[in-house]
Amino acid sequence: MMSTQQIPVGYDFIFAKLHGMWANAAQNQQLYDLAKSATEENFLHQLGDYGLANVTQNTFRQKVQERQFVLLHKVRQYVIPSISRHLEAKIENIADENLKVLFNYHFFPDQDNNIEDLLIDIPNRDYKKKAIFEAKTAEEFLNALPPCVDSAAVRQIVLQLEKDHDIMRAEAALDQLAYQYELKTAHELPFSLRRAATSLVQFEIDTTNCLMLLRNANNYHFPLQQLQFFWIHGGTKLASKDLKIYHKIESVSELIHALPLFFQELLQPYAEQDLYHCEHVLWNRMYNETLKLFRNFNKPILSIIAFPYLLHFETINLNRIFEGIRFALPDDEIINMMIGKEEKSHTRS
């Protein structure tokens, strides 16, 4: 867990600080310009304008993730401890990607991926890489991991993974831990923030669960017992008791008809299209809700809990642009993959 020293400031100062940071983010017209970079080299060069200097093709994924941690850690120094813990929970959620990489490396050692290219540097988080890489047993592996929010729970996940080698179940258990910690810290926030922060976490949980159900209907068709492992608890729009219905549905179109009205209305226009259209519209809905909170000038404190989500969506967009350019996709196609894109900002060349 990361500690930080607080600098006492008012929420108006933080509001202005965050809006200044977001004004310099890759959004709207900046995304369109980046999508038109044509080559990876041009794209990576332009990232210098967003605090990502000297990024290479091999380091891009790491550096763009690390930028999230640095910016969130910077915000933590301005806020009271309960808000700092909530921001830390957002960092922990993203940092769990490192644990997933390490799980795969330790328990499935025959993979060809270079782990050094996959691990993300996190401020104040010391990964004892030599000890981790050389660990022969689960105990040695656990002892080499840095402290986390719930080391006891991570220990149980690792020991279970050692028994069943079910990496999907282990990764789902990590996601469960991360979201439960986010909910816990949201409930501990000041009253002025608690409801909005909790709603955002619940919205993300519902979105994650909905996407899991859609992928299951489209590809996996897991039995109920297995599907239950992937269910994130704490959402409000989908109920775990309905899994006994959802797990039997084997088409995306049929599943959308069975979902609550909120999801039906969002997803019905895309029921017969490729699944990524449904994913895109769900994350766009969350982006728009988050942006409303961020732009609420009557309650500037809300910008603090909205900013981590906007920053994460920016990271997703940068990754999508990079992948789109790598695969030589037309710039219009790349632009259509952007979360939160505003059509009015799109000027064609």
Secondary structure in CASP SS format (residue, H / E / C, confidence):
PFRMAT SS
TARGET T0000
AUTHOR 0000-0000-0000
METHOD secondary structure of the structure
MODEL  1
M C 1.00
M C 1.00
S C 1.00
T C 1.00
Q C 1.00
Q C 1.00
I C 1.00
P C 1.00
V C 1.00
G C 1.00
Y H 1.00
D H 1.00
F H 1.00
I H 1.00
F H 1.00
A H 1.00
K H 1.00
L H 1.00
H H 1.00
G H 1.00
M H 1.00
W H 1.00
A H 1.00
N C 1.00
A C 1.00
A C 1.00
Q C 1.00
N C 1.00
Q H 1.00
Q H 1.00
L H 1.00
Y H 1.00
D H 1.00
L H 1.00
A H 1.00
K C 1.00
S C 1.00
A C 1.00
T C 1.00
E H 1.00
E H 1.00
N H 1.00
F H 1.00
L H 1.00
H H 1.00
Q H 1.00
L H 1.00
G H 1.00
D H 1.00
Y H 1.00
G C 1.00
L C 1.00
A C 1.00
N C 1.00
V C 1.00
T C 1.00
Q C 1.00
N C 1.00
T C 1.00
F H 1.00
R H 1.00
Q H 1.00
K H 1.00
V H 1.00
Q H 1.00
E H 1.00
R H 1.00
Q H 1.00
F H 1.00
V H 1.00
L H 1.00
L H 1.00
H H 1.00
K H 1.00
V H 1.00
R H 1.00
Q C 1.00
Y C 1.00
V C 1.00
I C 1.00
P H 1.00
S H 1.00
I H 1.00
S H 1.00
R H 1.00
H H 1.00
L H 1.00
E H 1.00
A H 1.00
K H 1.00
I H 1.00
E H 1.00
N H 1.00
I H 1.00
A H 1.00
D H 1.00
E H 1.00
N H 1.00
L H 1.00
K H 1.00
V H 1.00
L H 1.00
F H 1.00
N H 1.00
Y H 1.00
H H 1.00
F H 1.00
F C 1.00
P C 1.00
D C 1.00
Q C 1.00
D C 1.00
N C 1.00
N C 1.00
I H 1.00
E H 1.00
D H 1.00
L C 1.00
L C 1.00
I C 1.00
D C 1.00
I C 1.00
P C 1.00
N C 1.00
R C 1.00
D C 1.00
Y C 1.00
K C 1.00
K H 1.00
K H 1.00
A H 1.00
I H 1.00
F H 1.00
E H 1.00
A C 1.00
K C 1.00
T C 1.00
A H 1.00
E H 1.00
E H 1.00
F H 1.00
L H 1.00
N H 1.00
A H 1.00
L C 1.00
P C 1.00
P C 1.00
C C 1.00
V C 1.00
D C 1.00
S H 1.00
A H 1.00
A H 1.00
V H 1.00
R H 1.00
Q H 1.00
I H 1.00
V H 1.00
L H 1.00
Q H 1.00
L H 1.00
E H 1.00
K H 1.00
D H 1.00
H C 1.00
D C 1.00
I H 1.00
M H 1.00
R H 1.00
A H 1.00
E H 1.00
A H 1.00
A H 1.00
L H 1.00
D H 1.00
Q H 1.00
L H 1.00
A H 1.00
Y H 1.00
Q H 1.00
Y H 1.00
E H 1.00
L H 1.00
K H 1.00
T H 1.00
A H 1.00
H H 1.00
E C 1.00
L C 1.00
P C 1.00
F H 1.00
S H 1.00
L H 1.00
R H 1.00
R H 1.00
A H 1.00
A H 1.00
T H 1.00
S H 1.00
L H 1.00
V H 1.00
Q H 1.00
F H 1.00
E H 1.00
I H 1.00
D H 1.00
T H 1.00
T H 1.00
N H 1.00
C H 1.00
L H 1.00
M H 1.00
L H 1.00
L H 1.00
R H 1.00
N H 1.00
A H 1.00
N H 1.00
N H 1.00
Y H 1.00
H C 1.00
F C 1.00
P C 1.00
L H 1.00
Q H 1.00
Q H 1.00
L H 1.00
Q H 1.00
F H 1.00
F C 1.00
W C 1.00
I C 1.00
H C 1.00
G C 1.00
G C 1.00
T C 1.00
K C 1.00
L C 1.00
A C 1.00
S H 1.00
K H 1.00
D H 1.00
L H 1.00
K H 1.00
I H 1.00
Y H 1.00
H C 1.00
K C 1.00
I C 1.00
E C 1.00
S C 1.00
V H 1.00
S H 1.00
E H 1.00
L H 1.00
I H 1.00
H H 1.00
A H 1.00
L C 1.00
P C 1.00
L H 1.00
F H 1.00
F H 1.00
Q H 1.00
E H 1.00
L H 1.00
L H 1.00
Q H 1.00
P H 1.00
Y H 1.00
A C 1.00
E C 1.00
Q C 1.00
D C 1.00
L H 1.00
Y H 1.00
H H 1.00
C H 1.00
E H 1.00
H H 1.00
V H 1.00
L H 1.00
W H 1.00
N H 1.00
R H 1.00
M H 1.00
Y H 1.00
N H 1.00
E H 1.00
T H 1.00
L H 1.00
K H 1.00
L H 1.00
F H 1.00
R C 1.00
N C 1.00
F C 1.00
N C 1.00
K C 1.00
P C 1.00
I C 1.00
L H 1.00
S H 1.00
I H 1.00
I H 1.00
A H 1.00
F H 1.00
P H 1.00
Y H 1.00
L H 1.00
L H 1.00
H H 1.00
F H 1.00
E H 1.00
T H 1.00
I H 1.00
N H 1.00
L H 1.00
N H 1.00
R H 1.00
I H 1.00
F H 1.00
E H 1.00
G H 1.00
I H 1.00
R H 1.00
F C 1.00
A C 1.00
L C 1.00
P C 1.00
D H 1.00
D H 1.00
E H 1.00
I H 1.00
I H 1.00
N C 1.00
M C 1.00
M C 1.00
I C 1.00
G C 1.00
K C 1.00
E C 1.00
E H 1.00
K H 1.00
S H 1.00
H C 1.00
T C 1.00
R C 1.00
S C 1.00
END
